[in-house]
Amino acid sequence: MSPSKATMTTVGVPEFLHRTVLLDEAVDALAIAGPRAGGVYVDGTFGRGGHSRLILSRLGPQGRLIGFDKDLQAIATAEQVGDARFEIVHDSFASMSGALGARGIERVDGILLDLGISSPQVDDAARGFSFRNDGPLDMRMDTTRGQSAAQWLATETEQQLEKVIRNYGEERFAFQIAKAIVARRAVEPISSTRQLAGIVANAVKTREKGKDPATRTFQAIRIFINQELEDLEAGLNAAYAMLAPGARLAVISFHSLEDRMVKQFMAGKVKLEQPDRRLPIRAVDLPQPLMKLVAKTKPSGAEVEGNPRARSAVLRVAERLPAAVPPRAAR
């Protein structure tokens, strides 16, 4: 993700250029080499295809890559890849179990999840994600489903607004912001990003140096509207269930709520609850780790300098242990 500029695609749709964060590190973590080059991999967040294209460059002729994305512009980009080994699914990665099963895939050799929002989504004012550019207050990653941010703000209770802004944005002024939103919507509809940013700025009296007052509120509403944390929880569980022996799960997160969930999920598979030590249980019969941690990586100083949006990224990688994979039930 990097500061972007708009160009025009062949069909006249604005396309915003961006740089994939932790590109080599994330794909390297999947260890696509030797016999594994003929395996099946999942890119749970295709975006503009940076990770997917690098994965495809390392796959052998028999390899296969299944991509997922909720964003229609990402789907349009994916459909131009033109590689028989690749297929895109217009859905959240949380649906991977059903989508892969429908394609006859029971196990995969690696899964990559690049969480959060992409530069093209942020930089396109028409999407409503950014407080820096005025646009309609939408914020949906999949504009074909669900309610927009404007629709939600128009009807939600003040108590629920406060809860979402506080919990998903980690915003200490959530009460004041929710109260201001309710007061303003009683006078006029809140339908643009500039309106919402102004409401928040007036309600928040102090803020960290260099951070816009609306940052946390916009993050909170986006996460809620797109059910990002619910999708992440379901996606992590689905990913673990699909991993073959020795397969790896690599996850890039961009804010503390996501990273905390990923860290706790992986830790829970590494350190299992053990029975009372006083019980006569042989060591070989004790619960064994289901995964092992492989790496935790942050962008280099050079990457952050060239792409400031990478500064908060964290890549966590874990590998499923062979002995922990039970046989799949017969169909």
KEPA-957794 format. One record per residue (C-alpha): residue number from 0; z, y, x. Coordinates in Angstrom, 1 decimal. Layout:
BEGIN
@seq->NUM	c3->Z	c2->Y	c1->X
...
END
This chain:
BEGIN
@seq->0	c3->0.0	c2->0.0	c1->0.0
@seq->1	c3->-1.0	c2->3.3	c1->1.5
@seq->2	c3->-1.9	c2->6.9	c1->0.4
@seq->3	c3->-5.1	c2->6.3	c1->-1.5
@seq->4	c3->-8.3	c2->8.0	c1->-2.4
@seq->5	c3->-10.5	c2->7.3	c1->-5.4
@seq->6	c3->-14.0	c2->6.0	c1->-5.1
@seq->7	c3->-16.3	c2->4.7	c1->-7.8
@seq->8	c3->-17.2	c2->1.1	c1->-8.4
@seq->9	c3->-20.6	c2->-0.1	c1->-9.4
@seq->10	c3->-19.6	c2->0.0	c1->-13.0
@seq->11	c3->-18.3	c2->3.6	c1->-12.8
@seq->12	c3->-14.6	c2->2.7	c1->-12.9
@seq->13	c3->-12.3	c2->4.6	c1->-10.4
@seq->14	c3->-11.2	c2->2.3	c1->-7.6
@seq->15	c3->-8.3	c2->3.4	c1->-5.4
@seq->16	c3->-8.3	c2->2.1	c1->-1.9
@seq->17	c3->-5.1	c2->0.8	c1->-0.4
@seq->18	c3->-3.7	c2->-1.1	c1->2.5
@seq->19	c3->-1.9	c2->-4.4	c1->1.9
@seq->20	c3->1.7	c2->-4.5	c1->3.1
@seq->21	c3->2.8	c2->-7.2	c1->5.6
@seq->22	c3->-0.7	c2->-8.7	c1->5.3
@seq->23	c3->-0.7	c2->-10.9	c1->8.4
@seq->24	c3->3.0	c2->-11.7	c1->8.3
@seq->25	c3->3.0	c2->-12.9	c1->4.7
@seq->26	c3->-0.1	c2->-15.1	c1->5.1
@seq->27	c3->1.1	c2->-16.4	c1->8.5
@seq->28	c3->4.3	c2->-17.5	c1->6.7
@seq->29	c3->2.3	c2->-19.9	c1->4.5
@seq->30	c3->1.4	c2->-21.8	c1->7.7
@seq->31	c3->-2.2	c2->-22.6	c1->6.6
@seq->32	c3->-3.4	c2->-24.7	c1->9.4
@seq->33	c3->-4.4	c2->-28.3	c1->10.2
@seq->34	c3->-4.2	c2->-30.6	c1->7.1
@seq->35	c3->-2.5	c2->-27.8	c1->5.2
@seq->36	c3->-5.8	c2->-25.9	c1->5.3
@seq->37	c3->-7.1	c2->-28.3	c1->2.6
@seq->38	c3->-4.2	c2->-27.6	c1->0.3
@seq->39	c3->-3.7	c2->-25.6	c1->-2.9
@seq->40	c3->-2.2	c2->-22.1	c1->-2.7
@seq->41	c3->-1.1	c2->-19.5	c1->-5.2
@seq->42	c3->-1.3	c2->-15.7	c1->-4.9
@seq->43	c3->1.0	c2->-14.6	c1->-7.7
@seq->44	c3->0.0	c2->-11.0	c1->-7.5
@seq->45	c3->-3.7	c2->-10.5	c1->-6.6
@seq->46	c3->-3.7	c2->-6.7	c1->-6.7
@seq->47	c3->-6.8	c2->-5.7	c1->-4.8
@seq->48	c3->-7.0	c2->-9.0	c1->-3.0
@seq->49	c3->-5.8	c2->-8.3	c1->0.5
@seq->50	c3->-3.6	c2->-11.4	c1->0.7
@seq->51	c3->-6.0	c2->-13.6	c1->-1.2
@seq->52	c3->-9.0	c2->-12.8	c1->1.0
@seq->53	c3->-7.0	c2->-13.6	c1->4.2
@seq->54	c3->-5.8	c2->-16.9	c1->2.7
@seq->55	c3->-9.3	c2->-17.8	c1->1.8
@seq->56	c3->-10.4	c2->-17.1	c1->5.4
@seq->57	c3->-7.9	c2->-19.7	c1->6.6
@seq->58	c3->-8.6	c2->-22.4	c1->4.0
@seq->59	c3->-10.8	c2->-25.4	c1->4.7
@seq->60	c3->-13.8	c2->-26.4	c1->2.5
@seq->61	c3->-11.5	c2->-28.5	c1->0.3
@seq->62	c3->-8.8	c2->-25.8	c1->0.0
@seq->63	c3->-8.1	c2->-24.1	c1->-3.3
@seq->64	c3->-6.5	c2->-20.7	c1->-4.2
@seq->65	c3->-5.3	c2->-19.7	c1->-7.7
@seq->66	c3->-4.6	c2->-16.0	c1->-8.2
@seq->67	c3->-2.6	c2->-14.4	c1->-11.0
@seq->68	c3->-2.4	c2->-10.7	c1->-12.1
@seq->69	c3->-1.6	c2->-8.9	c1->-15.3
@seq->70	c3->-3.7	c2->-5.8	c1->-14.5
@seq->71	c3->-7.3	c2->-5.7	c1->-15.9
@seq->72	c3->-8.5	c2->-3.7	c1->-12.9
@seq->73	c3->-7.2	c2->-6.3	c1->-10.6
@seq->74	c3->-8.9	c2->-9.0	c1->-12.6
@seq->75	c3->-12.2	c2->-7.1	c1->-12.4
@seq->76	c3->-11.8	c2->-7.0	c1->-8.6
@seq->77	c3->-10.9	c2->-10.7	c1->-8.4
@seq->78	c3->-14.0	c2->-11.6	c1->-10.4
@seq->79	c3->-16.1	c2->-10.2	c1->-7.6
@seq->80	c3->-14.7	c2->-12.4	c1->-4.9
@seq->81	c3->-17.5	c2->-15.0	c1->-5.2
@seq->82	c3->-15.8	c2->-18.0	c1->-3.6
@seq->83	c3->-15.9	c2->-21.4	c1->-5.3
@seq->84	c3->-12.4	c2->-22.2	c1->-3.9
@seq->85	c3->-10.9	c2->-19.3	c1->-5.8
@seq->86	c3->-9.9	c2->-18.8	c1->-9.4
@seq->87	c3->-8.1	c2->-15.8	c1->-11.1
@seq->88	c3->-5.8	c2->-16.1	c1->-14.1
@seq->89	c3->-5.1	c2->-13.0	c1->-16.2
@seq->90	c3->-1.4	c2->-13.5	c1->-16.7
@seq->91	c3->2.0	c2->-13.1	c1->-15.0
@seq->92	c3->2.9	c2->-15.5	c1->-12.2
@seq->93	c3->5.8	c2->-16.5	c1->-14.4
@seq->94	c3->3.2	c2->-18.6	c1->-16.3
@seq->95	c3->2.1	c2->-20.5	c1->-13.3
@seq->96	c3->3.6	c2->-23.9	c1->-14.3
@seq->97	c3->1.5	c2->-24.0	c1->-17.5
@seq->98	c3->-1.6	c2->-22.5	c1->-15.9
@seq->99	c3->-1.6	c2->-24.8	c1->-12.9
@seq->100	c3->-0.8	c2->-27.9	c1->-15.0
@seq->101	c3->-3.8	c2->-27.0	c1->-17.3
@seq->102	c3->-6.0	c2->-27.2	c1->-14.1
@seq->103	c3->-4.6	c2->-30.6	c1->-13.1
@seq->104	c3->-2.4	c2->-29.1	c1->-10.3
@seq->105	c3->1.0	c2->-30.7	c1->-10.0
@seq->106	c3->2.0	c2->-29.5	c1->-6.6
@seq->107	c3->1.0	c2->-26.6	c1->-4.3
@seq->108	c3->1.3	c2->-26.1	c1->-0.6
@seq->109	c3->2.3	c2->-22.4	c1->-0.6
@seq->110	c3->3.0	c2->-19.5	c1->-3.0
@seq->111	c3->2.9	c2->-15.8	c1->-2.2
@seq->112	c3->4.5	c2->-13.2	c1->-4.5
@seq->113	c3->3.9	c2->-9.5	c1->-3.6
@seq->114	c3->6.2	c2->-7.8	c1->-6.1
@seq->115	c3->6.3	c2->-4.3	c1->-7.6
@seq->116	c3->3.5	c2->-1.8	c1->-8.2
@seq->117	c3->0.3	c2->-1.3	c1->-6.2
@seq->118	c3->-1.1	c2->1.9	c1->-4.7
@seq->119	c3->-4.1	c2->1.9	c1->-7.1
@seq->120	c3->-1.7	c2->1.8	c1->-10.1
@seq->121	c3->0.4	c2->4.6	c1->-8.7
@seq->122	c3->-2.4	c2->6.8	c1->-7.7
@seq->123	c3->-4.4	c2->6.5	c1->-11.0
@seq->124	c3->-2.9	c2->9.2	c1->-13.2
@seq->125	c3->-4.3	c2->7.5	c1->-16.3
@seq->126	c3->-1.9	c2->4.6	c1->-15.8
@seq->127	c3->1.2	c2->6.8	c1->-16.2
@seq->128	c3->3.2	c2->5.3	c1->-13.4
@seq->129	c3->3.5	c2->8.4	c1->-11.2
@seq->130	c3->5.5	c2->11.5	c1->-11.8
@seq->131	c3->3.4	c2->13.3	c1->-9.1
@seq->132	c3->0.2	c2->13.3	c1->-11.2
@seq->133	c3->0.2	c2->14.2	c1->-14.9
@seq->134	c3->-1.1	c2->11.6	c1->-17.2
@seq->135	c3->-0.4	c2->9.6	c1->-20.4
@seq->136	c3->3.0	c2->7.9	c1->-20.3
@seq->137	c3->1.9	c2->4.3	c1->-20.4
@seq->138	c3->3.3	c2->2.3	c1->-17.4
@seq->139	c3->2.0	c2->-1.1	c1->-18.7
@seq->140	c3->0.5	c2->-3.3	c1->-16.0
@seq->141	c3->-1.3	c2->-5.1	c1->-18.7
@seq->142	c3->-2.6	c2->-2.5	c1->-21.1
@seq->143	c3->-3.7	c2->-5.2	c1->-23.6
@seq->144	c3->-0.1	c2->-6.2	c1->-24.4
@seq->145	c3->3.2	c2->-4.7	c1->-25.4
@seq->146	c3->4.3	c2->-1.2	c1->-26.0
@seq->147	c3->3.7	c2->1.8	c1->-23.8
@seq->148	c3->6.5	c2->3.8	c1->-22.2
@seq->149	c3->5.9	c2->6.6	c1->-24.6
@seq->150	c3->6.2	c2->4.3	c1->-27.6
@seq->151	c3->9.4	c2->2.9	c1->-26.3
@seq->152	c3->11.0	c2->6.3	c1->-25.5
@seq->153	c3->10.1	c2->7.5	c1->-29.0
@seq->154	c3->12.2	c2->4.8	c1->-30.8
@seq->155	c3->14.9	c2->3.4	c1->-28.4
@seq->156	c3->18.5	c2->4.3	c1->-29.0
@seq->157	c3->20.3	c2->6.6	c1->-26.6
@seq->158	c3->22.7	c2->3.8	c1->-25.6
@seq->159	c3->19.9	c2->1.5	c1->-24.6
@seq->160	c3->18.0	c2->4.2	c1->-22.8
@seq->161	c3->21.1	c2->4.8	c1->-20.7
@seq->162	c3->21.6	c2->1.1	c1->-20.0
@seq->163	c3->18.0	c2->0.6	c1->-18.9
@seq->164	c3->18.0	c2->3.7	c1->-16.6
@seq->165	c3->21.3	c2->2.8	c1->-15.1
@seq->166	c3->20.7	c2->-0.9	c1->-14.6
@seq->167	c3->17.0	c2->-0.9	c1->-13.6
@seq->168	c3->17.0	c2->2.4	c1->-11.8
@seq->169	c3->20.5	c2->2.3	c1->-10.3
@seq->170	c3->20.7	c2->5.9	c1->-11.6
@seq->171	c3->24.1	c2->7.5	c1->-11.7
@seq->172	c3->22.9	c2->10.3	c1->-14.0
@seq->173	c3->21.7	c2->7.8	c1->-16.6
@seq->174	c3->23.9	c2->9.2	c1->-19.4
@seq->175	c3->22.6	c2->12.7	c1->-18.9
@seq->176	c3->19.0	c2->11.7	c1->-18.7
@seq->177	c3->19.2	c2->9.5	c1->-21.8
@seq->178	c3->20.8	c2->12.4	c1->-23.7
@seq->179	c3->18.1	c2->14.8	c1->-22.6
@seq->180	c3->15.3	c2->12.4	c1->-23.6
@seq->181	c3->16.8	c2->12.0	c1->-27.1
@seq->182	c3->17.2	c2->15.8	c1->-27.5
@seq->183	c3->13.6	c2->16.5	c1->-26.4
@seq->184	c3->12.0	c2->13.9	c1->-28.6
@seq->185	c3->13.7	c2->15.5	c1->-31.6
@seq->186	c3->11.6	c2->18.6	c1->-30.9
@seq->187	c3->8.3	c2->17.0	c1->-29.6
@seq->188	c3->6.9	c2->13.7	c1->-28.6
@seq->189	c3->7.3	c2->12.7	c1->-25.0
@seq->190	c3->3.8	c2->11.6	c1->-24.2
@seq->191	c3->3.0	c2->12.6	c1->-20.6
@seq->192	c3->4.4	c2->11.8	c1->-17.2
@seq->193	c3->4.9	c2->15.5	c1->-16.4
@seq->194	c3->7.0	c2->16.0	c1->-19.6
@seq->195	c3->9.3	c2->13.1	c1->-18.6
@seq->196	c3->9.6	c2->14.2	c1->-15.0
@seq->197	c3->10.6	c2->17.7	c1->-16.2
@seq->198	c3->13.2	c2->16.3	c1->-18.5
@seq->199	c3->14.7	c2->14.3	c1->-15.8
@seq->200	c3->14.6	c2->17.1	c1->-13.2
@seq->201	c3->16.6	c2->19.4	c1->-15.7
@seq->202	c3->19.2	c2->16.6	c1->-16.3
@seq->203	c3->19.7	c2->15.6	c1->-12.7
@seq->204	c3->21.6	c2->18.4	c1->-10.8
@seq->205	c3->21.7	c2->16.8	c1->-7.4
@seq->206	c3->19.5	c2->14.3	c1->-5.6
@seq->207	c3->19.1	c2->12.7	c1->-2.1
@seq->208	c3->17.1	c2->14.9	c1->0.3
@seq->209	c3->13.4	c2->14.1	c1->0.1
@seq->210	c3->13.5	c2->12.1	c1->-3.2
@seq->211	c3->12.1	c2->13.4	c1->-6.5
@seq->212	c3->14.8	c2->13.4	c1->-9.2
@seq->213	c3->12.5	c2->11.3	c1->-11.5
@seq->214	c3->12.0	c2->8.5	c1->-9.0
@seq->215	c3->14.8	c2->6.2	c1->-10.3
@seq->216	c3->14.1	c2->6.9	c1->-14.0
@seq->217	c3->10.4	c2->6.1	c1->-13.6
@seq->218	c3->11.2	c2->2.9	c1->-11.7
@seq->219	c3->13.7	c2->1.8	c1->-14.4
@seq->220	c3->11.3	c2->2.4	c1->-17.3
@seq->221	c3->8.4	c2->0.6	c1->-15.5
@seq->222	c3->10.5	c2->-2.4	c1->-14.7
@seq->223	c3->11.8	c2->-2.6	c1->-18.3
@seq->224	c3->8.4	c2->-2.1	c1->-19.9
@seq->225	c3->6.8	c2->-4.8	c1->-17.8
@seq->226	c3->9.7	c2->-7.2	c1->-17.9
@seq->227	c3->9.5	c2->-7.4	c1->-14.1
@seq->228	c3->12.9	c2->-8.9	c1->-13.4
@seq->229	c3->12.6	c2->-11.4	c1->-16.2
@seq->230	c3->9.2	c2->-12.4	c1->-14.8
@seq->231	c3->10.6	c2->-12.6	c1->-11.3
@seq->232	c3->13.4	c2->-15.0	c1->-12.4
@seq->233	c3->11.0	c2->-17.2	c1->-14.3
@seq->234	c3->8.4	c2->-17.0	c1->-11.5
@seq->235	c3->10.9	c2->-18.1	c1->-8.8
@seq->236	c3->12.0	c2->-21.1	c1->-10.8
@seq->237	c3->8.4	c2->-22.0	c1->-11.6
@seq->238	c3->7.4	c2->-21.6	c1->-8.0
@seq->239	c3->10.2	c2->-23.8	c1->-6.7
@seq->240	c3->9.3	c2->-26.5	c1->-9.2
@seq->241	c3->5.6	c2->-26.5	c1->-8.1
@seq->242	c3->6.2	c2->-26.6	c1->-4.3
@seq->243	c3->5.2	c2->-29.8	c1->-2.5
@seq->244	c3->7.3	c2->-31.3	c1->0.3
@seq->245	c3->7.2	c2->-28.8	c1->3.2
@seq->246	c3->5.5	c2->-26.1	c1->1.1
@seq->247	c3->6.6	c2->-22.5	c1->1.5
@seq->248	c3->7.5	c2->-19.7	c1->-0.8
@seq->249	c3->6.9	c2->-16.2	c1->0.6
@seq->250	c3->8.1	c2->-13.1	c1->-1.4
@seq->251	c3->7.6	c2->-9.4	c1->-0.6
@seq->252	c3->9.9	c2->-7.1	c1->-2.5
@seq->253	c3->10.1	c2->-3.3	c1->-2.5
@seq->254	c3->13.5	c2->-2.4	c1->-4.1
@seq->255	c3->17.0	c2->-3.7	c1->-4.0
@seq->256	c3->17.1	c2->-5.3	c1->-7.4
@seq->257	c3->14.1	c2->-7.5	c1->-6.6
@seq->258	c3->15.2	c2->-8.3	c1->-3.1
@seq->259	c3->18.7	c2->-9.2	c1->-4.3
@seq->260	c3->17.3	c2->-11.7	c1->-6.8
@seq->261	c3->15.0	c2->-13.3	c1->-4.2
@seq->262	c3->17.8	c2->-13.5	c1->-1.6
@seq->263	c3->20.2	c2->-15.1	c1->-4.1
@seq->264	c3->17.6	c2->-17.5	c1->-5.4
@seq->265	c3->16.8	c2->-18.8	c1->-1.9
@seq->266	c3->20.4	c2->-18.9	c1->-0.8
@seq->267	c3->21.3	c2->-20.9	c1->-3.9
@seq->268	c3->18.7	c2->-23.6	c1->-2.8
@seq->269	c3->20.0	c2->-23.6	c1->0.7
@seq->270	c3->23.8	c2->-23.8	c1->0.1
@seq->271	c3->24.6	c2->-26.1	c1->-2.7
@seq->272	c3->28.0	c2->-26.4	c1->-4.3
@seq->273	c3->29.9	c2->-29.2	c1->-2.7
@seq->274	c3->32.4	c2->-31.6	c1->-4.4
@seq->275	c3->36.1	c2->-31.5	c1->-3.6
@seq->276	c3->36.7	c2->-32.5	c1->0.1
@seq->277	c3->39.5	c2->-34.8	c1->-1.0
@seq->278	c3->37.2	c2->-37.0	c1->-3.0
@seq->279	c3->36.1	c2->-40.3	c1->-1.2
@seq->280	c3->32.4	c2->-39.4	c1->-0.9
@seq->281	c3->30.3	c2->-40.3	c1->2.1
@seq->282	c3->28.5	c2->-37.5	c1->4.0
@seq->283	c3->25.2	c2->-39.1	c1->3.2
@seq->284	c3->25.9	c2->-38.8	c1->-0.5
@seq->285	c3->26.8	c2->-35.2	c1->-0.5
@seq->286	c3->24.4	c2->-32.7	c1->-2.1
@seq->287	c3->21.8	c2->-31.8	c1->0.4
@seq->288	c3->20.0	c2->-28.4	c1->0.8
@seq->289	c3->16.8	c2->-28.1	c1->-1.3
@seq->290	c3->15.2	c2->-25.5	c1->0.9
@seq->291	c3->15.6	c2->-24.0	c1->4.3
@seq->292	c3->15.2	c2->-20.3	c1->5.2
@seq->293	c3->12.3	c2->-19.6	c1->7.4
@seq->294	c3->12.1	c2->-15.9	c1->7.9
@seq->295	c3->13.1	c2->-12.4	c1->6.8
@seq->296	c3->10.6	c2->-9.7	c1->8.0
@seq->297	c3->10.3	c2->-6.0	c1->7.6
@seq->298	c3->7.2	c2->-3.9	c1->8.4
@seq->299	c3->6.9	c2->-2.7	c1->12.0
@seq->300	c3->7.4	c2->0.9	c1->12.9
@seq->301	c3->3.7	c2->1.3	c1->13.4
@seq->302	c3->2.9	c2->-0.1	c1->9.9
@seq->303	c3->5.4	c2->2.3	c1->8.3
@seq->304	c3->4.0	c2->5.2	c1->10.2
@seq->305	c3->0.5	c2->4.5	c1->9.0
@seq->306	c3->1.6	c2->3.5	c1->5.5
@seq->307	c3->4.9	c2->5.2	c1->4.3
@seq->308	c3->4.9	c2->3.1	c1->1.1
@seq->309	c3->5.6	c2->0.0	c1->3.2
@seq->310	c3->9.0	c2->1.3	c1->4.5
@seq->311	c3->11.1	c2->-0.4	c1->1.8
@seq->312	c3->9.3	c2->-3.8	c1->1.9
@seq->313	c3->11.1	c2->-7.0	c1->2.8
@seq->314	c3->9.4	c2->-10.4	c1->3.2
@seq->315	c3->11.6	c2->-13.5	c1->2.7
@seq->316	c3->10.3	c2->-17.0	c1->3.3
@seq->317	c3->11.8	c2->-20.4	c1->2.4
@seq->318	c3->10.4	c2->-23.9	c1->2.7
@seq->319	c3->11.1	c2->-26.8	c1->0.3
@seq->320	c3->12.7	c2->-29.7	c1->2.1
@seq->321	c3->10.8	c2->-33.0	c1->1.7
@seq->322	c3->13.8	c2->-35.1	c1->0.7
@seq->323	c3->14.6	c2->-32.8	c1->-2.2
@seq->324	c3->11.3	c2->-33.2	c1->-4.1
@seq->325	c3->11.6	c2->-35.7	c1->-7.0
@seq->326	c3->8.6	c2->-37.5	c1->-8.3
@seq->327	c3->6.7	c2->-35.8	c1->-11.1
@seq->328	c3->7.1	c2->-37.4	c1->-14.5
@seq->329	c3->4.1	c2->-39.4	c1->-15.6
@seq->330	c3->1.8	c2->-37.6	c1->-18.1
END
